[in-house]
């Protein structure tokens, strides 16, 4: 049996000033996608990336449409069809890029959706009242127990991204996340640090945002994906457009089950996994989680130049 290819798309946190500079310099299609994005959003993301500051890129209302644009600009440059790919997945926001690449959503519709999503998420929790932290070195069971005990005391914190067996992100009210960092450190965590995110995504504080997003999504035409897409909420493949829609809504307040997605990858006959977007966060996670599968990051422009051999 021939080995297949997986494409994964990163989410918030992978953006950086000056990222993907060689794509901007050399790839017309890449620039064209950024031009289309500017037409839809009114924001010149190319200028922000090349001439802005980290602070310019960090608000979620900038980061979400920027990451979608960057991910799908690289995808367009690959000039491959989704039917050539065995499976796709995206981390959090990256799921929208996967659905665009799989022709389930148009790029313009996805841009409109993620821009609204960002706005609703920021409105749900006033800036400074929520927080996100990465905890390294505790098991799922131990960290979940810490979060539940803090939440039972009256201030919510939940597991938000289960990235690997010992790297988990927690999200919630600022004071609860601070306590989670303290208790995780006391419990033996190797590292427990706040992340520079402006909203506490993937926790119950985001339910008001999901209700608004549900209304926005109701006017969007979702098509059956042209390839398998594993969604974050249930780590399963579905071609049912109603289920895809429901999962996008609940994803806002539900944990990203990345370890389960990686388990699904290990059950497939994959020969190569390609991270299609800026940064190498997912490549690092995949190298630790996947067995005997080649990992390629297209943040590296030289890897992209060998695109004919990628699929």
Backbone bond lengths (Angstrom), bond angles and torsions (degrees), N, CA, C in turn:
res aa  C-N    CA-C-N  psi(-1)  N-CA   C-N-CA  omega(-1)  CA-C   N-CA-C  phi
1 X - - - 1.474 - - 1.526 109.52 -
2 X 1.329 117.15 132.10 1.458 120.46 -179.98 1.519 110.24 -71.05
3 X 1.320 114.42 150.00 1.463 119.85 -178.53 1.521 109.86 -89.07
4 X 1.329 115.15 141.22 1.447 120.95 -175.89 1.516 113.36 -97.52
5 X 1.328 114.21 178.30 1.461 122.39 -179.29 1.519 109.52 -119.15
6 X 1.334 116.04 137.48 1.462 122.51 172.36 1.521 108.77 -110.69
7 X 1.320 115.96 142.82 1.464 122.18 174.21 1.515 107.97 -118.15
8 X 1.335 116.76 129.14 1.464 120.42 176.94 1.524 109.40 -123.37
9 X 1.326 114.78 147.93 1.464 121.52 -176.01 1.527 109.68 -121.55
10 X 1.338 117.89 127.90 1.467 120.65 -178.83 1.526 112.67 -75.44
11 X 1.335 115.77 166.44 1.454 122.17 178.83 1.518 112.02 -115.84
12 X 1.319 116.04 -154.81 1.455 121.03 -178.39 1.527 110.78 -60.71
13 X 1.313 115.20 144.63 1.462 120.89 -179.71 1.514 112.51 106.30
14 X 1.343 117.22 -16.63 1.467 120.17 179.86 1.530 112.41 -92.99
15 X 1.325 116.50 -4.37 1.462 119.82 179.66 1.526 110.97 -76.53
16 X 1.340 115.45 150.55 1.470 120.34 175.74 1.518 109.10 -157.63
17 X 1.315 115.77 154.04 1.462 121.09 177.26 1.528 108.98 -64.55
18 X 1.328 116.16 133.65 1.456 121.04 178.29 1.514 114.92 81.21
19 X 1.340 116.78 5.28 1.470 119.71 -177.14 1.531 111.10 -63.99
20 X 1.328 114.61 149.82 1.470 122.76 172.13 1.530 113.04 57.42
21 X 1.322 115.93 31.03 1.468 121.31 -174.47 1.524 112.27 -58.88
22 X 1.333 116.90 -38.48 1.469 119.42 -178.31 1.529 111.97 -69.66
23 X 1.328 117.00 -28.38 1.472 119.44 173.61 1.530 109.96 -65.98
24 X 1.331 116.36 -44.94 1.470 120.02 177.95 1.533 110.83 -59.66
25 X 1.327 116.38 -38.39 1.470 121.02 -175.61 1.521 113.19 -74.91
26 X 1.360 116.13 -28.58 1.465 118.75 -167.53 1.524 116.73 -122.23
27 X 1.330 118.87 -14.64 1.459 119.74 -170.92 1.533 111.81 -117.02
28 X 1.341 116.18 110.28 1.467 120.88 -179.36 1.525 111.88 -62.36
29 X 1.331 116.82 -41.14 1.463 119.88 -179.14 1.520 111.05 -63.09
30 X 1.315 116.09 -37.38 1.463 121.37 179.03 1.532 109.76 -60.37
31 X 1.319 116.62 -48.76 1.466 121.39 179.30 1.526 111.61 -65.14
32 X 1.342 116.03 -34.78 1.459 120.20 179.62 1.523 111.05 -62.67
33 X 1.337 117.38 -40.65 1.471 120.51 178.44 1.531 109.98 -64.40
34 X 1.310 118.09 -39.78 1.461 120.89 177.23 1.533 110.83 -65.92
35 X 1.333 117.12 -34.92 1.471 120.40 175.81 1.533 110.57 -65.22
36 X 1.339 116.42 -43.01 1.473 120.04 177.41 1.523 110.51 -61.57
37 X 1.309 116.32 -39.67 1.457 120.79 179.77 1.530 111.01 -63.24
38 X 1.313 115.96 -40.59 1.468 120.13 178.59 1.524 111.06 -63.90
39 X 1.329 116.37 -37.29 1.473 120.40 178.67 1.525 111.27 -63.80
40 X 1.326 116.99 -38.26 1.469 121.41 -177.69 1.525 111.56 -77.74
41 X 1.334 116.50 -44.92 1.478 120.52 -171.85 1.517 114.36 -96.50
42 X 1.332 116.49 -21.53 1.462 119.98 -174.16 1.517 112.96 78.18
43 X 1.337 117.25 7.92 1.465 121.74 -177.88 1.527 109.28 -111.17
44 X 1.331 116.42 131.53 1.462 121.69 178.68 1.532 108.30 -88.76
45 X 1.336 116.02 84.95 1.462 120.62 -176.98 1.531 112.02 -66.42
46 X 1.326 117.06 -31.76 1.469 120.21 178.09 1.525 109.83 -60.14
47 X 1.305 116.64 -46.32 1.463 120.52 179.82 1.533 110.94 -64.49
48 X 1.330 116.82 -40.36 1.466 120.22 178.89 1.524 111.35 -62.42
49 X 1.341 115.94 -42.33 1.469 119.97 -178.76 1.521 111.40 -67.61
50 X 1.326 116.52 -44.73 1.462 120.20 -173.52 1.522 113.55 -84.02
51 X 1.328 116.98 -26.18 1.473 119.08 -174.12 1.527 114.66 -126.53
52 X 1.332 117.25 -3.82 1.453 120.09 -176.81 1.520 113.04 -88.37
53 X 1.337 114.85 -168.26 1.464 122.14 178.43 1.532 109.13 -117.70
54 X 1.317 115.89 168.85 1.468 120.18 176.73 1.517 110.68 -57.45
55 X 1.337 115.62 -37.21 1.468 120.43 179.45 1.525 111.37 -65.14
56 X 1.325 116.99 -32.81 1.473 120.65 177.66 1.529 111.65 -65.36
57 X 1.327 116.14 -31.95 1.467 120.64 -174.62 1.526 113.28 -91.76
58 X 1.329 117.54 -11.84 1.468 119.63 -169.80 1.532 116.40 -82.12
59 X 1.349 121.90 -28.33 1.471 118.67 178.58 1.523 111.04 -60.12
60 X 1.314 116.76 136.68 1.470 119.79 -175.05 1.524 112.18 -60.35
61 X 1.342 118.25 -28.40 1.462 120.44 179.74 1.531 111.86 -71.66
62 X 1.337 116.81 -15.68 1.467 121.55 171.35 1.526 109.75 -95.21
63 X 1.328 116.26 -47.04 1.465 121.05 -172.54 1.521 113.07 -60.49
64 X 1.324 117.03 -42.91 1.469 118.97 -174.14 1.534 112.40 -64.37
65 X 1.337 119.57 -54.07 1.476 117.54 177.51 1.531 112.86 -67.51
66 X 1.334 117.94 -30.22 1.462 120.39 177.14 1.527 111.28 -62.82
67 X 1.336 116.97 -48.01 1.460 120.13 -178.56 1.524 111.33 -65.38
68 X 1.316 117.34 -39.56 1.466 119.67 176.27 1.522 109.84 -59.23
69 X 1.328 116.31 -45.60 1.464 121.47 -178.84 1.526 110.94 -62.12
70 X 1.322 116.98 -47.37 1.471 120.92 -177.72 1.525 111.30 -64.37
71 X 1.334 116.30 -45.87 1.469 120.24 179.71 1.526 111.43 -57.93
72 X 1.327 115.23 -50.11 1.466 118.89 -173.84 1.520 112.81 -78.63
73 X 1.332 116.79 -19.11 1.470 119.31 172.30 1.527 110.02 -67.02
74 X 1.329 116.69 -42.42 1.471 119.67 176.70 1.528 110.04 -65.54
75 X 1.333 116.40 -43.31 1.469 120.30 178.69 1.527 110.81 -56.12
76 X 1.330 117.67 -45.28 1.468 120.96 -179.94 1.522 110.98 -61.27
77 X 1.320 116.18 -37.14 1.468 119.75 -179.64 1.529 112.53 -67.63
78 X 1.326 117.07 -25.33 1.466 120.21 179.74 1.526 112.12 -66.64
79 X 1.340 116.43 -27.31 1.470 122.30 177.69 1.528 111.98 56.30
80 X 1.328 116.01 45.34 1.460 120.71 174.49 1.527 108.74 -120.47
81 X 1.307 115.84 163.50 1.457 121.40 179.67 1.528 109.81 -101.52
82 X 1.334 117.56 147.91 1.470 119.03 -179.04 1.527 113.41 -59.21
83 X 1.332 116.60 -28.50 1.469 119.61 179.33 1.535 112.65 -63.99
84 X 1.340 116.37 -17.08 1.465 120.47 178.09 1.533 112.34 -82.22
85 X 1.331 116.32 -7.24 1.464 122.27 -174.80 1.523 109.37 -106.25
86 X 1.328 116.66 135.38 1.463 119.83 179.87 1.520 111.85 -72.51
87 X 1.344 116.83 -41.55 1.457 120.28 -176.81 1.524 109.77 -157.86
88 X 1.327 115.54 148.55 1.464 122.15 174.15 1.522 109.23 -127.06
89 X 1.338 114.24 156.10 1.463 120.83 172.35 1.520 107.61 -155.93
90 X 1.312 115.89 157.22 1.456 120.79 175.59 1.508 109.55 -135.23
91 X 1.315 116.30 144.90 1.467 120.81 -179.66 1.523 108.83 -86.88
92 X 1.338 115.70 111.86 1.471 121.71 179.05 1.533 109.69 58.95
93 X 1.326 116.93 -115.89 1.462 121.48 178.02 1.530 111.80 -53.06
94 X 1.332 116.99 -32.55 1.462 121.67 -178.22 1.517 113.46 -59.07
95 X 1.341 116.93 -19.39 1.467 120.41 177.94 1.528 111.28 -61.25
96 X 1.316 117.30 -33.09 1.464 120.49 177.86 1.531 110.21 -66.31
97 X 1.330 116.97 -38.16 1.466 120.13 176.42 1.516 111.06 -63.52
98 X 1.334 116.53 -39.89 1.468 120.35 178.36 1.530 110.72 -62.23
99 X 1.322 116.64 -41.37 1.472 120.39 -179.22 1.531 111.36 -70.20
100 X 1.332 117.51 -31.61 1.462 120.26 174.13 1.532 109.78 -67.66
101 X 1.325 116.27 -46.83 1.468 120.44 -179.47 1.530 111.28 -62.42
102 X 1.343 116.15 -33.09 1.469 121.10 179.46 1.522 112.49 -84.19
103 X 1.334 116.33 4.41 1.477 123.35 178.35 1.526 112.90 63.16
104 X 1.317 115.47 29.75 1.461 121.07 173.97 1.526 110.42 -87.86
105 X 1.334 115.77 -33.89 1.470 123.01 174.55 1.523 108.84 -123.63
106 X 1.331 117.37 146.65 1.458 119.07 169.90 1.526 108.34 -76.50
107 X 1.315 115.73 155.88 1.461 120.15 179.08 1.527 110.55 -60.09
108 X 1.325 116.55 -42.82 1.468 120.28 -178.20 1.525 111.33 -64.81
109 X 1.322 117.42 -42.93 1.466 120.48 178.19 1.529 110.78 -63.74
110 X 1.330 116.19 -42.25 1.468 119.89 179.80 1.525 111.00 -63.45
111 X 1.334 116.80 -39.88 1.471 120.79 177.49 1.527 110.94 -60.53
112 X 1.320 115.71 -45.88 1.463 120.60 178.43 1.518 110.70 -61.33
113 X 1.338 115.97 -42.33 1.467 120.89 -178.95 1.526 112.07 -64.95
114 X 1.338 117.18 -48.63 1.465 118.49 -175.78 1.527 111.21 -70.33
115 X 1.333 116.85 -29.61 1.470 119.29 175.28 1.527 110.29 -65.80
116 X 1.335 116.35 -42.90 1.471 120.67 176.17 1.529 110.54 -66.02
117 X 1.321 116.17 -43.72 1.465 121.79 178.78 1.527 110.97 -55.09
118 X 1.325 115.92 -46.43 1.468 120.85 179.93 1.526 110.97 -61.84
119 X 1.321 116.11 -44.52 1.468 121.22 -179.94 1.526 110.34 -61.80
120 X 1.330 117.23 -46.01 1.462 121.12 -178.42 1.530 111.18 -65.52
121 X 1.328 116.43 -38.33 1.468 120.48 179.36 1.518 111.09 -66.53
122 X 1.337 116.62 -41.15 1.464 119.74 179.40 1.525 110.81 -67.10
123 X 1.338 116.83 -36.82 1.465 120.77 179.74 1.529 112.15 -69.39
124 X 1.342 117.06 -28.28 1.470 120.99 -174.12 1.521 112.36 -66.64
125 X 1.318 116.33 -34.70 1.466 121.29 -179.48 1.528 108.21 -134.33
126 X 1.335 117.83 114.55 1.465 120.02 -179.76 1.529 111.53 -55.11
127 X 1.325 115.53 143.48 1.464 120.26 -177.72 1.521 110.76 -55.78
128 X 1.321 115.01 133.63 1.458 120.72 -179.53 1.517 114.28 95.52
129 X 1.349 117.04 -14.79 1.466 120.04 -178.78 1.524 112.97 -94.46
130 X 1.332 116.49 -14.95 1.460 120.77 177.38 1.517 110.25 -118.86
131 X 1.338 115.81 165.59 1.466 119.88 179.53 1.530 109.68 -156.97
132 X 1.332 114.33 163.46 1.454 123.04 176.38 1.525 107.61 -134.94
133 X 1.324 116.24 140.85 1.468 119.69 179.09 1.518 110.38 -139.37
134 X 1.324 115.55 146.92 1.463 121.73 174.98 1.524 108.94 -97.89
135 X 1.323 115.01 130.73 1.460 121.30 179.03 1.521 107.97 -117.85
136 X 1.317 116.62 122.01 1.462 121.69 -178.13 1.526 109.63 -117.67
137 X 1.336 115.19 129.64 1.452 119.38 174.01 1.510 116.08 103.86
138 X 1.335 117.89 6.33 1.465 121.11 173.28 1.520 109.35 -115.86
139 X 1.322 116.65 150.13 1.458 120.32 177.56 1.523 110.26 -75.47
140 X 1.324 114.84 161.30 1.465 121.41 175.67 1.530 109.99 -54.15
141 X 1.320 116.05 -47.33 1.470 120.87 -176.34 1.525 111.42 -61.49
142 X 1.328 116.56 -46.58 1.465 119.84 -177.29 1.528 111.60 -67.09
143 X 1.331 116.66 -43.00 1.464 119.59 -178.59 1.525 111.16 -70.07
144 X 1.319 116.58 -38.23 1.465 119.90 177.45 1.527 110.57 -61.96
145 X 1.310 116.23 -39.01 1.471 120.91 178.14 1.524 110.98 -63.87
146 X 1.330 117.02 -41.57 1.468 121.24 177.73 1.527 110.13 -62.27
147 X 1.322 116.79 -46.33 1.470 121.07 -178.91 1.531 111.50 -63.79
148 X 1.315 116.68 -41.91 1.467 120.10 -179.79 1.527 111.24 -64.22
149 X 1.327 116.70 -40.21 1.467 119.37 -179.33 1.530 111.25 -67.12
150 X 1.330 116.80 -37.96 1.477 120.28 177.53 1.525 110.09 -67.17
151 X 1.330 116.87 -44.16 1.469 120.68 179.47 1.523 111.23 -62.84
152 X 1.328 116.25 -37.14 1.472 120.38 178.06 1.525 111.60 -63.76
153 X 1.328 115.59 -24.53 1.469 120.48 178.74 1.530 111.98 -80.33
154 X 1.358 116.85 -6.72 1.452 118.87 170.83 1.514 117.71 119.90
155 X 1.343 118.23 -5.09 1.466 121.00 179.89 1.524 109.02 -129.62
156 X 1.324 116.99 121.74 1.461 121.66 -165.84 1.524 114.43 -77.38
157 X 1.337 115.65 132.76 1.460 123.30 167.33 1.527 107.02 -146.22
158 X 1.344 116.05 136.20 1.460 121.37 -175.64 1.522 110.67 -138.02
159 X 1.331 115.27 161.60 1.459 120.36 172.77 1.526 107.99 -69.44
160 X 1.331 116.92 129.12 1.464 121.02 -174.63 1.522 113.04 -111.23
161 X 1.319 117.46 -45.37 1.469 122.37 178.73 1.520 108.23 -130.18
162 X 1.325 117.00 114.85 1.461 120.07 173.62 1.517 106.22 -93.92
163 X 1.334 115.45 88.54 1.464 121.21 -170.65 1.523 113.41 -82.19
164 X 1.329 116.29 -34.47 1.460 121.89 176.33 1.517 107.37 -158.56
165 X 1.317 116.55 179.51 1.467 119.57 -175.76 1.518 112.43 -62.98
166 X 1.334 117.65 -25.29 1.466 119.32 -179.60 1.525 113.52 -130.52
167 X 1.353 116.54 17.53 1.472 120.17 174.71 1.522 108.10 -130.03
168 X 1.321 114.94 105.74 1.461 121.11 -174.80 1.527 108.91 -131.10
169 X 1.313 116.00 138.80 1.463 121.72 177.39 1.522 109.00 -101.78
170 X 1.342 116.00 135.02 1.463 121.04 176.40 1.525 108.94 -111.53
171 X 1.330 115.42 153.55 1.455 121.17 -173.31 1.522 109.12 -144.38
172 X 1.342 116.56 145.68 1.460 118.87 177.86 1.509 112.41 163.44
173 X 1.323 115.41 -156.35 1.456 121.28 177.51 1.524 109.07 -66.25
174 X 1.332 116.35 143.37 1.477 121.02 -174.60 1.522 112.07 -53.83
175 X 1.336 117.36 -46.65 1.464 119.24 -176.75 1.532 111.45 -66.28
176 X 1.342 116.40 -33.73 1.466 120.14 179.52 1.525 110.99 -71.17
177 X 1.322 116.76 -39.81 1.463 120.70 178.11 1.526 110.13 -65.17
178 X 1.326 117.16 -39.40 1.474 120.55 176.64 1.529 110.99 -59.26
179 X 1.335 116.06 -42.46 1.468 120.31 178.68 1.527 110.25 -66.77
180 X 1.340 117.00 -39.00 1.463 121.24 178.68 1.527 110.87 -61.77
181 X 1.323 117.18 -39.68 1.466 121.25 176.76 1.530 109.87 -61.94
182 X 1.327 116.06 -46.13 1.464 121.05 -179.06 1.529 111.33 -62.23
183 X 1.330 116.15 -48.94 1.464 119.72 -176.92 1.524 112.31 -70.68
184 X 1.330 116.60 -32.30 1.464 119.67 176.60 1.528 110.68 -66.03
185 X 1.311 115.86 -41.65 1.464 120.59 177.28 1.527 110.16 -61.86
186 X 1.328 116.20 -44.50 1.460 120.49 178.56 1.527 111.84 -63.56
187 X 1.340 116.47 -29.86 1.465 121.27 -178.66 1.530 112.98 -83.39
188 X 1.342 116.17 -2.99 1.460 119.68 175.36 1.506 116.30 108.32
189 X 1.332 117.97 12.63 1.465 120.03 177.18 1.527 110.11 -60.25
190 X 1.343 116.43 139.44 1.459 120.40 178.33 1.526 111.10 -71.55
191 X 1.332 114.53 -31.05 1.464 119.68 -178.36 1.515 108.82 -154.75
192 X 1.312 116.91 140.50 1.464 121.87 177.28 1.524 107.14 -148.33
193 X 1.335 116.30 106.03 1.466 120.03 -172.20 1.520 111.86 -136.73
194 X 1.323 115.38 144.87 1.464 121.11 173.06 1.527 109.55 -67.18
195 X 1.336 116.59 144.12 1.454 121.86 176.40 1.527 110.05 -105.29
196 X 1.330 117.32 147.47 1.469 120.38 -177.52 1.522 112.31 -78.60
197 X 1.327 116.38 68.07 1.467 121.89 179.48 1.522 108.19 -118.02
198 X 1.330 116.26 141.75 1.466 119.09 -174.35 1.523 113.54 -89.38
199 X 1.347 117.68 -8.24 1.472 119.76 177.88 1.527 110.42 -137.34
200 X 1.335 118.43 146.16 1.469 121.75 177.54 1.525 111.14 -84.39
201 X 1.318 115.92 78.36 1.465 121.21 -175.88 1.521 112.07 -68.95
202 X 1.324 115.21 160.66 1.464 123.58 172.56 1.533 113.55 60.48
203 X 1.318 115.77 38.42 1.465 120.16 170.67 1.525 108.05 -142.17
204 X 1.327 116.15 171.30 1.470 121.24 -172.67 1.528 113.41 -63.21
205 X 1.336 117.91 -18.34 1.463 120.22 176.51 1.530 111.81 -64.03
206 X 1.318 116.59 -15.87 1.462 122.09 -178.01 1.533 113.40 -92.05
207 X 1.333 118.07 2.26 1.471 119.16 -178.51 1.533 112.87 -60.94
208 X 1.333 119.97 -39.06 1.479 118.37 175.22 1.535 112.33 -59.93
209 X 1.327 116.37 -36.50 1.467 120.35 177.82 1.527 110.57 -65.57
210 X 1.329 116.42 -38.27 1.470 119.94 -178.55 1.522 111.45 -65.81
211 X 1.335 116.60 -33.45 1.472 119.90 178.65 1.525 110.82 -66.68
212 X 1.327 116.81 -42.76 1.466 120.71 176.73 1.527 110.65 -65.90
213 X 1.332 115.45 -39.38 1.461 119.94 -179.45 1.526 110.65 -65.49
214 X 1.316 116.48 -35.84 1.471 120.87 178.05 1.528 110.41 -57.71
215 X 1.322 116.73 -41.78 1.461 121.05 178.35 1.527 110.90 -64.81
216 X 1.337 116.47 -43.81 1.468 120.73 179.57 1.523 110.91 -63.16
217 X 1.326 116.31 -39.53 1.463 121.40 -176.88 1.530 112.01 -70.51
218 X 1.326 116.67 -25.50 1.469 120.60 -175.37 1.529 112.64 -63.90
219 X 1.333 116.91 -21.73 1.467 119.88 -178.71 1.531 112.39 -95.07
220 X 1.334 116.59 2.34 1.462 121.21 -176.06 1.526 110.59 -100.23
221 X 1.315 115.84 137.46 1.460 122.03 179.45 1.533 109.82 -89.45
222 X 1.336 116.28 108.47 1.461 121.67 177.99 1.530 108.77 -97.30
223 X 1.321 116.09 131.73 1.464 121.99 179.13 1.532 110.43 -103.43
224 X 1.312 115.93 160.25 1.468 119.54 174.59 1.531 108.96 -64.90
225 X 1.338 117.86 129.16 1.469 120.11 -178.94 1.532 111.71 -60.38
226 X 1.336 115.30 146.74 1.464 121.04 179.66 1.531 112.53 -84.03
227 X 1.326 116.06 -4.12 1.464 120.50 173.53 1.527 107.43 -149.28
228 X 1.317 116.59 172.14 1.459 120.86 179.38 1.519 110.88 -67.70
229 X 1.333 116.32 131.96 1.470 122.46 173.94 1.527 107.44 -125.89
230 X 1.336 115.81 123.75 1.466 120.49 176.73 1.523 107.76 -93.24
231 X 1.322 116.71 121.07 1.462 120.74 -177.42 1.531 112.09 -89.76
232 X 1.321 115.41 157.00 1.465 122.79 -173.73 1.523 114.07 -66.77
233 X 1.326 116.56 -38.37 1.464 121.03 -168.76 1.521 112.48 -67.46
234 X 1.353 116.15 -44.86 1.465 118.94 -176.54 1.530 112.96 -119.44
235 X 1.327 116.43 2.58 1.472 121.74 177.85 1.533 111.57 52.29
236 X 1.325 115.62 38.01 1.462 119.31 -179.73 1.524 110.32 -133.00
237 X 1.326 114.31 162.31 1.461 121.62 179.61 1.525 109.47 -92.74
238 X 1.318 116.07 132.34 1.456 119.86 172.48 1.521 109.39 -142.17
239 X 1.310 116.24 144.80 1.466 121.61 173.83 1.530 110.48 -105.11
240 X 1.344 115.73 -2.03 1.462 121.35 -177.28 1.533 109.79 -76.88
241 X 1.327 117.28 118.04 1.462 120.77 -173.21 1.536 112.15 -66.62
242 X 1.331 117.37 -32.09 1.459 119.93 177.69 1.528 110.43 -65.87
243 X 1.328 116.72 -41.99 1.458 121.09 178.45 1.516 110.94 -66.82
244 X 1.322 117.21 -40.15 1.467 120.84 176.61 1.520 109.99 -57.89
245 X 1.323 116.26 -45.26 1.460 121.62 179.55 1.525 111.36 -62.24
246 X 1.328 116.68 -47.14 1.471 121.01 179.46 1.527 111.03 -59.54
247 X 1.326 116.38 -40.59 1.462 120.41 -179.64 1.524 112.04 -67.33
248 X 1.335 117.22 -36.82 1.468 120.12 177.46 1.529 111.14 -64.56
249 X 1.315 116.25 -35.49 1.468 121.04 178.95 1.530 110.70 -69.32
250 X 1.321 116.37 -50.35 1.477 119.40 -176.32 1.526 112.17 -74.62
251 X 1.340 117.00 -19.80 1.466 119.66 178.41 1.523 111.91 -57.50
252 X 1.311 117.72 -31.51 1.463 121.90 -175.81 1.530 111.92 -60.14
253 X 1.342 116.44 -34.65 1.471 119.42 -177.90 1.530 112.83 -115.50
254 X 1.335 117.70 9.10 1.468 122.01 -178.48 1.526 110.20 -112.58
255 X 1.338 117.15 155.97 1.465 119.20 -178.79 1.524 112.60 -70.20
256 X 1.319 115.73 149.05 1.461 122.95 172.60 1.525 106.95 -81.08
257 X 1.330 116.38 116.01 1.467 121.53 -175.58 1.533 110.58 -94.09
258 X 1.325 115.33 62.77 1.458 119.86 -174.26 1.528 112.43 -65.72
259 X 1.321 117.69 -37.11 1.471 119.33 178.79 1.524 110.51 -62.07
260 X 1.331 117.29 -38.25 1.469 120.31 178.34 1.527 111.06 -68.06
261 X 1.336 116.47 -35.97 1.468 120.08 176.30 1.528 109.91 -64.16
262 X 1.328 116.73 -41.58 1.464 120.52 177.32 1.532 111.12 -64.38
263 X 1.315 117.22 -37.64 1.474 120.11 175.48 1.527 110.53 -60.92
264 X 1.327 116.32 -40.00 1.471 120.51 177.31 1.530 110.91 -63.89
265 X 1.325 116.76 -40.02 1.471 120.76 177.29 1.526 110.57 -60.28
266 X 1.330 116.14 -41.57 1.467 119.85 -178.76 1.525 112.72 -64.83
267 X 1.323 116.85 -22.29 1.465 120.67 179.81 1.528 112.34 -84.93
268 X 1.331 116.65 -11.16 1.458 121.34 179.26 1.531 110.46 -93.45
269 X 1.321 116.35 164.74 1.467 120.35 177.92 1.529 109.55 -90.96
270 X 1.325 114.69 66.48 1.459 120.86 -178.39 1.527 110.75 -90.99
271 X 1.323 115.37 139.19 1.455 119.92 173.89 1.514 112.29 -106.98
272 X 1.351 115.86 -21.19 1.466 119.96 -173.35 1.522 109.88 -151.52
273 X 1.325 116.02 138.98 1.468 122.25 172.54 1.518 108.33 -122.64
274 X 1.322 115.93 129.24 1.460 121.89 -175.33 1.530 109.46 -116.47
275 X 1.334 115.99 124.12 1.462 120.44 173.99 1.518 108.03 -88.03
276 X 1.327 115.48 116.46 1.460 122.14 -172.97 1.528 109.06 -107.14
277 X 1.324 115.81 87.12 1.455 120.77 -178.35 1.515 110.03 163.72
278 X 1.327 116.87 177.34 1.461 119.92 179.45 1.530 112.21 -71.87
279 X 1.327 115.50 153.95 1.457 120.37 177.18 1.517 112.69 79.57
280 X 1.335 114.27 177.29 1.470 120.68 -177.02 1.521 111.63 -134.06
281 X 1.341 116.23 25.46 1.467 120.64 -177.42 1.528 110.88 -60.38
282 X 1.316 116.67 -50.51 1.461 120.23 -177.09 1.529 111.39 -69.73
283 X 1.324 117.23 -33.47 1.463 120.22 177.04 1.521 110.62 -60.38
284 X 1.326 116.52 -42.10 1.461 120.52 177.73 1.518 111.93 -62.12
285 X 1.339 116.03 -43.64 1.465 120.10 179.01 1.528 110.83 -65.68
286 X 1.332 116.88 -39.76 1.464 120.46 -177.68 1.523 111.71 -69.30
287 X 1.330 117.28 -36.70 1.467 119.81 179.88 1.519 111.26 -61.06
288 X 1.336 116.32 -32.75 1.469 120.05 179.59 1.527 112.11 -83.03
289 X 1.339 117.06 -24.61 1.468 119.81 -171.12 1.523 114.45 -100.15
290 X 1.330 117.19 -27.78 1.462 120.33 -171.60 1.527 111.64 -102.08
291 X 1.313 115.24 141.05 1.463 121.39 -176.86 1.520 110.55 -100.34
292 X 1.317 115.83 127.67 1.474 121.87 171.77 1.528 112.97 55.20
293 X 1.322 116.39 38.61 1.462 122.02 178.87 1.526 108.39 -125.69
294 X 1.314 116.70 130.21 1.459 121.00 179.38 1.532 109.80 -71.32
295 X 1.329 116.91 133.15 1.466 122.65 -179.87 1.523 108.79 -111.88
296 X 1.324 116.48 127.44 1.463 121.66 -179.65 1.522 109.30 -127.86
297 X 1.328 116.57 131.68 1.466 121.61 175.01 1.516 109.46 -106.34
298 X 1.335 116.43 125.51 1.462 120.54 178.85 1.521 112.22 -86.30
299 X 1.328 117.00 5.23 1.458 119.79 166.23 1.532 108.53 -60.51
300 X 1.318 114.67 -29.46 1.469 122.35 176.43 1.531 108.58 -83.22
301 X 1.318 116.69 110.37 1.467 121.02 -175.94 1.527 112.00 -62.71
302 X 1.334 117.25 -31.53 1.468 119.96 178.17 1.519 111.29 -63.29
303 X 1.334 117.13 -35.22 1.471 120.21 176.16 1.519 110.17 -64.86
304 X 1.325 116.55 -38.39 1.467 121.02 178.48 1.529 111.12 -64.30
305 X 1.329 117.64 -38.31 1.465 120.98 -177.54 1.527 112.26 -61.65
306 X 1.314 115.80 -19.14 1.471 120.83 177.44 1.537 110.18 -95.71
307 X 1.349 116.56 29.68 1.466 121.19 -169.52 1.533 113.87 -62.22
308 X 1.346 117.71 -28.87 1.469 119.42 -179.40 1.530 112.26 -62.02
309 X 1.331 116.26 -25.24 1.463 119.53 -177.49 1.528 112.62 -97.81
310 X 1.343 116.87 0.27 1.464 119.55 -175.71 1.518 112.90 -74.72
311 X 1.320 117.19 -34.66 1.469 120.83 -176.23 1.529 110.42 -107.37
